[in-house]
């Protein structure tokens, strides 16, 4: 399914957020709460056999789903690190709208009175 326009793209993102983000998070939460609930029951051996693995599995599912959601939401593949030629600081730049300079240096270049003053002028 390839989105054609912005409305379809937004609905596709919502679909992905629900089924690739919310469902695993809810499943992990249910496993964790269910495992803790089973551990509190007065069942001598079954609470350790069923409750402990369920709680551990819930924690693992939550960790992986939060990691997956943050990777998909932040889109780190759209960014790259460049070094600013003006101040030599590292700069995180969006690949779609690349800029060689960092934000401070862009202000200095666009507004000369904001930038450093020349020592020769007195």
C-alpha positions as CSV (number, residue, x, y, z in Angstrom):
1,X,0.0,0.0,0.0
2,X,1.7,3.2,-1.2
3,X,0.2,6.4,0.1
4,X,-0.8,8.8,-2.8
5,X,-1.7,12.0,-1.0
6,X,-1.2,13.6,2.4
7,X,-4.6,12.4,3.7
8,X,-3.9,8.8,2.8
9,X,-0.3,9.2,4.2
10,X,-1.7,10.4,7.5
11,X,-4.2,7.6,7.8
12,X,-1.5,5.1,6.9
13,X,0.7,6.6,9.7
14,X,-2.2,6.3,12.1
15,X,-2.7,2.7,11.1
16,X,0.9,1.9,11.6
17,X,0.9,3.7,15.0
18,X,-2.0,1.7,16.2
19,X,-1.1,-1.8,15.0
20,X,2.7,-1.5,15.3
21,X,2.8,0.7,18.4
22,X,-0.3,0.5,20.5
23,X,-1.1,-3.2,20.1
24,X,2.4,-4.5,21.3
25,X,2.5,-1.9,24.1
26,X,-1.0,-3.0,25.3
27,X,0.0,-6.7,25.0
28,X,3.2,-6.2,27.0
29,X,1.3,-4.2,29.6
30,X,-1.4,-7.0,29.9
31,X,1.3,-9.6,30.2
32,X,3.1,-7.7,32.9
33,X,0.0,-6.9,34.9
34,X,-1.3,-10.5,34.5
35,X,2.0,-11.9,35.6
36,X,2.1,-9.7,38.7
37,X,-1.5,-10.6,39.5
38,X,-0.6,-14.3,39.1
39,X,2.3,-13.9,41.5
40,X,0.0,-12.5,44.2
41,X,-2.4,-15.4,44.1
42,X,-2.1,-18.1,46.7
43,X,-1.2,-20.9,44.3
44,X,1.8,-22.7,45.6
45,X,3.7,-23.7,42.5
46,X,1.6,-22.3,39.6
47,X,2.3,-18.7,40.5
48,X,6.0,-19.2,39.8
49,X,5.4,-21.3,36.7
50,X,2.9,-19.0,35.1
51,X,3.3,-15.6,36.8
52,X,7.1,-15.1,36.7
53,X,7.5,-15.9,32.9
54,X,4.4,-13.8,32.1
55,X,5.8,-10.8,33.9
56,X,9.3,-11.2,32.4
57,X,7.8,-11.6,28.9
58,X,5.7,-8.5,29.4
59,X,8.8,-6.5,30.3
60,X,10.6,-7.7,27.3
61,X,7.7,-7.0,24.9
62,X,7.3,-3.5,26.4
63,X,11.0,-2.8,25.9
64,X,11.0,-3.9,22.3
65,X,7.8,-2.2,21.4
66,X,8.9,1.2,22.9
67,X,12.2,0.8,21.0
68,X,10.4,0.1,17.8
69,X,7.9,3.0,18.2
70,X,10.7,5.5,19.0
71,X,12.7,4.3,16.0
72,X,9.8,4.7,13.7
73,X,8.7,8.0,15.1
74,X,12.0,9.8,15.0
75,X,13.1,8.5,11.6
76,X,16.9,8.7,12.3
77,X,17.7,7.6,8.8
78,X,16.5,11.0,7.6
79,X,19.2,12.8,9.5
80,X,23.0,13.0,9.2
81,X,25.8,14.6,11.2
82,X,27.7,17.3,9.4
83,X,30.5,19.6,10.7
84,X,29.8,23.3,10.4
85,X,32.5,24.9,8.3
86,X,32.1,28.2,10.2
87,X,32.4,27.1,13.9
88,X,33.6,23.4,13.4
89,X,30.8,22.1,15.7
90,X,28.9,18.9,14.8
91,X,25.4,19.6,13.4
92,X,22.4,17.2,13.0
93,X,21.0,18.0,9.6
94,X,17.8,16.8,7.9
95,X,18.6,15.2,4.6
96,X,15.6,16.6,2.7
97,X,16.6,20.2,3.5
98,X,20.3,20.1,3.9
99,X,22.2,23.0,5.5
100,X,26.0,23.2,5.8
101,X,25.8,25.6,8.8
102,X,24.5,25.3,12.3
103,X,21.6,27.5,13.5
104,X,23.9,30.1,15.2
105,X,26.1,30.4,12.2
106,X,23.1,30.8,9.9
107,X,22.0,33.7,12.0
108,X,25.5,35.2,11.9
109,X,25.6,34.9,8.1
110,X,22.1,36.3,7.5
111,X,22.5,39.1,10.0
112,X,26.1,40.5,9.9
113,X,25.5,42.7,13.0
114,X,24.7,39.6,15.0
115,X,28.1,38.0,14.1
116,X,31.6,38.7,15.5
117,X,32.9,42.2,15.1
118,X,36.1,42.8,13.2
119,X,39.0,43.9,15.3
120,X,40.3,46.3,12.6
121,X,37.2,48.5,12.8
122,X,37.4,51.2,15.5
